[in-house]
Amino acid sequence: MTTHNRRQFLKLSAGATAGPILSRAGFAQTAWPAGRTIRAIVPFSAGSTIDILGRIVLDPLSRQLGQTIVVENRGGAGGSLGSAAVAKAEPDGYTLLINAAAHSGAPAAYPNLPYDAANDFAAVASFGSVPNVLLVAPAKGIGSVQELVTKAKAGGMSFASAGVGSATHWAAERFIVSAGLQATHVPFRGGPEALTEVMTGRVDFIFIGISSGLPFIQNKQLVPLAVSSAKRSPALPNIPTTLEAGYKDSDFNYWNGMLVPAKTPRPIVERLYTETTKALALPEVQQKLTVQGVEPAPLTPDEMDAMIRREIALNLNIAKEAGLKFN
């Protein structure tokens, strides 16, 4: 090799080596999270099931990331208002969506959503599944789900929800279709408001996440009649499922978890998934989730994305076949 060629070779080699070093330095400067507050939008009111579960998980996640996570409750329109804000946010890992089964029910309830529930988000992690519990006020004098159905068929009833297209709405509609009932839907901005109306007796019944209903059950302010999960809940082992009560296809998967805008860089999604999984495995977190009636449902981001797409298609089909009118 001539002296000239050797010098040229050394220059090229040095340049080739410098490239990755500069790239790594640039990556380090922009590594996530980089001293910025992370927003976690909960599209339901404070005190709702997903709000409670989200805060349980986000607290240790914040410590693990060494970064503040601020929860913003943006309720309304069955969770679609808060979800829309996340869909339009910068996909940089600093805006999270803490949502539940309402996310996969929204396309059937709101045909003109300002976002695509299947494609405008990337799933991160599942917090678990929470059975919905069917509740009535003690003053109603109803002691079983069969008694509720009999009274409803005799004179009609009303049911409360945390909003049109919310998980509480879907759980009730699945049961109503299965039982062949006519019931008037009374939507509220969130679960706490809906529960208040059921406790007063102004609205007849509600399906709501066990984590929201348990305090009122324990205080004997509300009576549990059934749970909408496929099997009994450890939190209410003596309460039958709606399937056990004889109502076919009345079960409802009330999943809860974290999503981000669709174009969020995959390394950020994977980091969030890894850290959230670590948070979920902490004994104190497991204990809190168990108290709230949460049943583990671990899913990878890809598995969770696939589950959400399946449920969106299922809900659209159910709404069409049953002629459900969400109003």
C-alpha positions as CSV (number, residue, x, y, z in Angstrom):
1,M,0.0,0.0,0.0
2,T,1.4,3.4,-1.0
3,T,1.9,6.2,1.6
4,H,-0.9,8.2,0.0
5,N,-3.3,5.3,0.0
6,R,-2.4,4.4,3.6
7,R,-3.1,8.0,4.8
8,Q,-6.5,7.9,2.9
9,F,-7.3,4.6,4.5
10,L,-6.6,5.9,8.0
11,K,-8.7,9.0,7.4
12,L,-11.6,6.8,6.2
13,S,-11.2,4.5,9.2
14,A,-11.2,7.4,11.6
15,G,-14.3,8.8,10.0
16,A,-16.1,5.4,10.2
17,T,-15.2,5.1,13.9
18,A,-16.3,8.7,14.7
19,G,-19.8,8.2,13.3
20,P,-21.1,5.7,15.9
21,I,-19.4,7.6,18.7
22,L,-21.2,10.8,17.7
23,S,-24.4,9.0,17.3
24,R,-24.2,7.5,20.8
25,A,-23.4,11.0,22.2
26,G,-26.4,12.4,20.4
27,F,-28.6,9.6,21.7
28,A,-27.3,10.2,25.3
29,Q,-28.3,13.8,25.1
30,T,-31.8,13.0,24.0
31,A,-32.3,9.8,26.0
32,W,-35.8,9.4,27.5
33,P,-36.8,10.5,30.0
34,A,-34.7,13.6,29.9
35,G,-35.7,15.8,32.9
36,R,-39.3,16.5,31.6
37,T,-42.5,15.8,33.5
38,I,-44.6,13.0,32.0
39,R,-48.3,13.5,31.7
40,A,-50.6,10.5,32.3
41,I,-54.1,11.2,31.0
42,V,-56.9,9.3,32.6
43,P,-60.1,9.8,30.4
44,F,-62.4,9.4,33.4
45,S,-63.0,11.2,36.7
46,A,-60.9,11.0,39.8
47,G,-62.0,8.0,41.9
48,S,-63.0,5.9,38.9
49,T,-61.7,2.4,38.6
50,I,-59.0,3.2,36.0
51,D,-58.0,6.3,37.9
52,I,-57.4,4.3,41.1
53,L,-55.5,1.5,39.3
54,G,-53.5,4.0,37.3
55,R,-52.3,5.8,40.3
56,I,-51.3,2.6,42.1
57,V,-49.0,1.7,39.1
58,L,-47.8,5.1,38.2
59,D,-46.4,5.9,41.7
60,P,-43.7,3.3,41.7
61,L,-43.1,3.8,37.9
62,S,-42.3,7.4,38.5
63,R,-39.7,6.4,41.1
64,Q,-38.2,3.9,38.8
65,L,-37.9,6.3,36.0
66,G,-36.6,9.1,38.3
67,Q,-39.2,11.4,36.7
68,T,-42.4,13.1,37.9
69,I,-45.6,11.7,36.4
70,V,-48.6,14.0,36.7
71,V,-52.1,12.5,36.4
72,E,-54.6,14.5,34.5
73,N,-58.3,13.5,34.7
74,R,-60.1,14.4,31.4
75,G,-63.5,12.8,31.6
76,G,-66.4,12.9,29.2
77,A,-67.8,11.1,26.1
78,G,-67.1,7.6,27.4
79,G,-63.4,8.3,27.7
80,S,-63.0,9.6,24.1
81,L,-62.2,13.2,25.0
82,G,-59.1,12.3,27.0
83,S,-58.1,9.6,24.5
84,A,-58.3,12.2,21.7
85,A,-55.9,14.4,23.5
86,V,-53.3,11.6,23.7
87,A,-53.9,10.7,20.0
88,K,-52.9,14.2,19.0
89,A,-50.0,14.5,21.5
90,E,-46.3,14.5,20.4
91,P,-45.2,10.8,20.2
92,D,-42.2,11.4,22.4
93,G,-42.9,9.3,25.5
94,Y,-44.1,12.3,27.6
95,T,-47.8,11.7,27.2
96,L,-49.4,8.4,28.4
97,L,-52.9,7.2,28.2
98,I,-54.2,5.2,31.2
99,N,-57.4,3.5,29.9
100,A,-59.6,0.5,30.1
101,A,-62.1,-1.5,28.0
102,A,-63.9,1.7,27.1
103,H,-61.1,2.3,24.6
104,S,-62.1,-0.8,22.6
105,G,-65.8,0.0,23.0
106,A,-65.6,3.7,21.8
107,P,-65.6,3.0,18.0
108,A,-69.0,1.2,18.3
109,A,-70.5,3.9,20.6
110,Y,-69.1,6.9,18.8
111,P,-68.9,6.3,15.0
112,N,-67.4,9.8,14.4
113,L,-64.4,9.6,16.8
114,P,-61.7,12.2,16.1
115,Y,-59.1,9.3,16.3
116,D,-58.6,5.7,15.2
117,A,-58.7,3.6,18.4
118,A,-57.0,0.7,16.6
119,N,-54.2,2.6,14.8
120,D,-53.6,5.9,16.6
121,F,-52.2,4.3,19.7
122,A,-49.5,1.8,20.7
123,A,-50.2,-0.5,23.6
124,V,-47.6,-0.6,26.4
125,A,-48.7,-2.8,29.3
126,S,-51.8,-4.4,30.8
127,F,-52.4,-3.7,34.5
128,G,-54.8,-6.6,34.7
129,S,-58.5,-7.4,34.4
130,V,-61.2,-6.1,36.8
131,P,-64.6,-7.8,37.0
132,N,-67.6,-5.5,36.9
133,V,-70.1,-6.0,39.7
134,L,-73.9,-5.6,39.4
135,L,-75.1,-3.3,42.2
136,V,-78.4,-2.1,43.5
137,A,-79.4,0.0,46.5
138,P,-80.6,-2.0,49.6
139,A,-83.9,-0.1,49.5
140,K,-84.8,-1.8,46.2
141,G,-85.3,-5.1,48.1
142,I,-83.6,-7.1,45.3
143,G,-81.5,-10.1,46.5
144,S,-80.5,-11.8,43.3
145,V,-79.8,-11.2,39.7
146,Q,-82.9,-13.3,38.8
147,E,-85.1,-11.0,41.0
148,L,-83.7,-8.0,39.2
149,V,-84.5,-9.5,35.8
150,T,-88.0,-10.4,36.9
151,K,-88.7,-6.9,38.2
152,A,-87.2,-5.3,35.1
153,K,-89.4,-7.4,32.8
154,A,-92.4,-6.5,34.8
155,G,-92.0,-2.8,34.9
156,G,-88.8,-1.6,33.2
157,M,-85.7,-0.2,34.9
158,S,-83.0,2.3,34.5
159,F,-79.2,1.7,34.7
160,A,-76.4,4.1,35.3
161,S,-73.0,4.3,33.6
162,A,-69.8,6.3,33.7
163,G,-70.6,7.6,30.2
164,V,-71.8,6.4,26.8
165,G,-69.5,3.7,25.5
166,S,-67.7,3.3,28.9
167,A,-66.8,-0.1,30.2
168,T,-69.7,0.3,32.7
169,H,-72.0,0.9,29.8
170,W,-70.8,-2.1,27.7
171,A,-71.0,-4.5,30.7
172,A,-74.6,-3.5,31.3
173,E,-75.6,-3.7,27.6
174,R,-74.1,-7.2,27.3
175,F,-76.2,-8.3,30.3
176,I,-79.4,-6.5,29.1
177,V,-79.1,-8.1,25.6
178,S,-78.5,-11.6,27.2
179,A,-81.4,-11.2,29.7
180,G,-83.8,-9.8,27.1
181,L,-84.5,-6.7,29.1
182,Q,-85.7,-3.2,28.4
183,A,-83.8,-0.7,30.5
184,T,-83.2,3.1,30.2
185,H,-79.6,4.2,30.1
186,V,-78.7,7.1,32.4
187,P,-75.1,8.1,31.6
188,F,-72.9,10.2,33.9
189,R,-69.5,11.9,33.6
190,G,-67.9,9.3,35.8
191,G,-68.3,6.3,38.1
192,P,-68.5,8.2,41.4
193,E,-71.5,10.3,40.1
194,A,-73.2,7.2,38.7
195,L,-72.8,5.3,42.0
196,T,-74.3,8.1,44.0
197,E,-77.5,8.0,41.9
198,V,-77.8,4.3,42.3
199,M,-77.3,4.6,46.1
200,T,-80.1,7.1,46.3
201,G,-82.3,4.8,44.3
202,R,-82.9,7.4,41.6
203,V,-81.4,4.9,39.1
204,D,-82.0,1.2,39.6
205,F,-78.7,-0.6,38.9
206,I,-75.2,-0.3,37.7
207,F,-72.3,-2.5,36.5
208,I,-69.0,-1.0,37.8
209,G,-65.5,-2.2,38.4
210,I,-65.1,-4.0,41.7
211,S,-62.4,-1.6,42.8
212,S,-64.9,1.3,42.7
213,G,-67.8,-0.7,44.2
214,L,-66.1,-2.5,47.1
215,P,-66.1,0.3,49.6
216,F,-69.9,0.8,49.2
217,I,-70.5,-3.0,49.4
218,Q,-68.4,-3.2,52.6
219,N,-70.4,-0.3,54.1
220,K,-73.6,-2.0,53.0
221,Q,-74.6,1.0,50.9
222,L,-75.0,-1.1,47.9
223,V,-75.9,-4.8,47.3
224,P,-73.8,-7.0,44.9
225,L,-75.9,-9.3,42.8
226,A,-73.3,-10.7,40.2
227,V,-70.0,-10.1,38.6
228,S,-69.5,-9.9,34.8
229,S,-66.2,-11.8,34.6
230,A,-66.0,-15.3,33.2
231,K,-65.2,-16.7,36.7
232,R,-65.9,-15.5,40.2
233,S,-63.8,-12.8,41.7
234,P,-61.5,-13.5,44.7
235,A,-62.7,-10.1,46.0
236,L,-66.3,-11.3,46.1
237,P,-66.0,-15.1,46.2
238,N,-69.7,-15.7,47.3
239,I,-71.1,-13.6,44.4
240,P,-72.0,-15.6,41.3
241,T,-71.1,-14.6,37.7
242,T,-73.8,-13.5,35.3
243,L,-72.9,-16.6,33.3
244,E,-73.6,-18.8,36.4
245,A,-76.9,-17.0,36.8
246,G,-77.8,-18.3,33.4
247,Y,-77.2,-15.4,31.1
248,K,-75.2,-16.6,28.1
249,D,-72.6,-14.3,26.6
250,S,-73.1,-11.7,29.3
251,D,-69.5,-11.7,30.5
252,F,-67.3,-8.7,29.8
253,N,-63.5,-8.3,29.8
254,Y,-62.8,-5.1,31.7
255,W,-59.0,-4.7,30.9
256,N,-57.0,-1.8,32.2
257,G,-53.6,-0.6,31.0
258,M,-51.3,1.9,29.4
259,L,-51.1,3.2,25.8
260,V,-49.1,5.9,24.1
261,P,-49.4,7.8,20.7
262,A,-48.8,5.3,17.8
263,K,-45.6,6.8,16.5
264,T,-43.8,6.8,19.9
265,P,-40.3,5.3,19.3
266,R,-40.2,1.6,20.0
267,P,-37.3,1.8,22.5
268,I,-39.5,4.1,24.6
269,V,-42.4,1.7,24.4
270,E,-40.2,-1.2,25.4
271,R,-38.6,0.8,28.3
272,L,-42.1,1.7,29.5
273,Y,-43.2,-1.9,29.2
274,T,-40.2,-3.2,31.2
275,E,-40.5,-0.6,34.0
276,T,-44.3,-1.0,34.2
277,T,-43.8,-4.8,34.5
278,K,-41.3,-4.3,37.3
279,A,-43.7,-2.0,39.1
280,L,-46.6,-4.5,38.7
281,A,-44.3,-7.2,40.3
282,L,-43.6,-5.2,43.4
283,P,-45.3,-6.9,46.5
284,E,-46.9,-3.6,47.7
285,V,-48.4,-3.0,44.2
286,Q,-49.7,-6.6,43.9
287,Q,-51.3,-6.3,47.4
288,K,-53.0,-3.0,46.4
289,L,-54.2,-4.4,43.1
290,T,-55.5,-7.5,44.8
291,V,-57.5,-5.4,47.3
292,Q,-59.0,-3.6,44.3
293,G,-60.1,-6.9,42.8
294,V,-57.6,-6.8,39.9
295,E,-56.8,-10.2,38.3
296,P,-53.4,-10.5,36.6
297,A,-53.5,-10.4,32.8
298,P,-49.9,-10.0,31.6
299,L,-49.5,-9.1,27.9
300,T,-46.6,-7.9,25.8
301,P,-47.2,-4.6,23.9
302,D,-47.9,-6.6,20.7
303,E,-50.2,-9.0,22.5
304,M,-52.1,-6.1,24.0
305,D,-52.4,-4.4,20.6
306,A,-53.8,-7.6,19.1
307,M,-56.3,-8.0,22.0
308,I,-57.6,-4.4,21.6
309,R,-58.1,-4.9,17.9
310,R,-60.0,-8.1,18.5
311,E,-62.3,-6.4,21.1
312,I,-62.9,-3.4,18.8
313,A,-64.1,-5.8,16.1
314,L,-66.2,-7.8,18.6
315,N,-67.9,-4.7,20.0
316,L,-68.7,-3.4,16.6
317,N,-70.3,-6.7,15.6
318,I,-72.3,-7.0,18.9
319,A,-73.6,-3.4,18.5
320,K,-74.7,-4.2,14.9
321,E,-76.3,-7.6,15.5
322,A,-78.1,-6.5,18.7
323,G,-79.1,-3.1,17.2
324,L,-77.7,-1.3,20.2
325,K,-78.3,2.5,20.2
326,F,-75.9,4.4,22.3
327,N,-77.4,7.6,23.5
